[in-house]
Amino acid sequence: MNRTLRPLIASGMLLGIGMGGFLDGIVFHQLLQFHNMLSAKYPPTSLVNVEVNMFWDGLFHLLTWTVTLAGVVLLWRTVRRPDVLLSDRALLAAAASGWGLFNLVEGVINHYILEIHHVREVSGQSLLDVAFLASGLLLFTIGVLMLRSATGVK
């Protein structure tokens, strides 16, 4: 029987995307209280704007919850398959790649294309947005390198 890591990698990627989104929302949106979903369009300078951002942050958290749940379901199905090679390292690597991919996609789309929010709505925000993208690229790269070593791919 040929054994595969693909389903494990797919579930790890989804878990990384979802958990990366959760961490972003919890740390930046809730604890630090900046980087809300629409803070570049609706700065938190009035109760109405705070409520608008809270609603869209809630939708964002619902999306990250749904992606995380999909990752858990896929992981559950994966570990029950006899043809899947289980590897803690591959799962962790895929999750790191997923988290990095989340930061890259969210950063490019929301910070640059749509310009609906930035890491922080202050002068010098470009540097913070670039640092956010760099963190995504770093996580993605670390994950890919770990996956290559876990799978023996050169």
N, C-alpha and C positions, 0 to 999 in steps of 0.2 A: 504494500500500500504506500503510495506517495503521501508524505506528510507535508503540510503547508502551514505557513504563518499568516497568510493573507487575511483570514477572518479575524485573527487576533490583532493584526495591525489596523484593520478597519475599525474594530471596536475601540482600540486604544486611541486612534485619531479622533473619533467622535467624543470619547471621554475627555481628551485633551482640549478639544474645541469648547465643549460645554463647561468644563471646570475652569478653563482660562477665562471664559466669559463671566462665570460666577465670580472669580477672583477680581476681575476688572470692575464688575458692578458693585461688589461688596466693599472693596478697598477705595476705589476712586469715587463712585457715585454716593455711597452711603457713609462710610467712615470719614473720608476726607472732604466729602460734599462738594466736589467739583467734577467736571468731565461728565455731566449729565447728558442724556441723549440729545437734547436740543438746546444745550446751553449757549451755543453761538448764535442761535436764532431767538431764543427766549432766555436771556440772562436771569438768574435768580434774584431779581431786584424788586419783584412784587409777588404777592401771594398767588396770583393767577399764574405767573410764569413758573413758580415753584411747583404748583399743581400740575401744569402741563408737563414739565420735566419728570415729575414723579410718575405720572401715567405712562409716559413713554419708557421710563426706566423699568416700570413694571412689565411692560410688553417685552422689553429686552430680557428681563429675568425669566419670563415665561418661555421665551425662545431658548435661552441657555438651559433651562430645566428640561425642556423637551429634547434637546440634543443630548444632554447627559442621560436622560432616561433611555433614549434610543441606543446610546453606547452601552448602558447596563444590560439592556435586553439582548443586544448583539453579543456582548461578552458572555452572557448566560448561555445563549445558543452555541457559541463558539466552544466553551469549555466542555460541552456535552458531546462534541463531535470527535469521533475516534481518529479522524484524519488530520486533526489540527495538532501541531506541535506547540505545546504550551511553554512559554518563556517569559519570566518576569522582566528580563532585560528588554525583550522586544516590545512588551506591553508598555513599559515605562518610556521607551524610546518613541513609540508611536504617540503616546500621550504628550510628550514634550514637543514632538513635531506638530501635533494638533493644536496645542496651545500657541506655539509660534505662528502657525498658519492663521489662527484666530486674530492674533495681534496684527499681523501683516494685512489681512483682508479688512478687518475693522478699521485699522489705521488709515489705509489708503482710501477706502470708500467714505468713511465718516469724516475724517480729518481733512482730506484733500479734494476728493471729488464732490461730495455733497456739502462739505463744510458746515455740518450741523453741530459739531462740537470739536473741541481740541482737548489735549491732555489737561491743559489749564488755560482758561480764558484770561490771559495776562500778556503783557508785552514779552517778547521772547518765546512765544508759544511754538514757533517753528522748531526751535531747538528741542523742546520737550516732545513735540510730535515726532521728530526724527529719532530721538532716543527711544520712544515707544516702538517705532518701526524697527530700530536696531535690536531691541530686546526680542521682538518677534523673529527677526532673521537669525539671531543667536540661538534661540530656543529651537527653531526649526532645523538649523544646521547641526546642533548637538544631537537632536533626535535622529536625524538622517545618519549621522556618523555612528551613533550607537546602534541603529538598525543594521547598518552595513556590517558592523563587527558581530552583532548577534546572529546574522544570517550567513556570514562568511562571504558576502558580496564585496568585491574590491572596487 
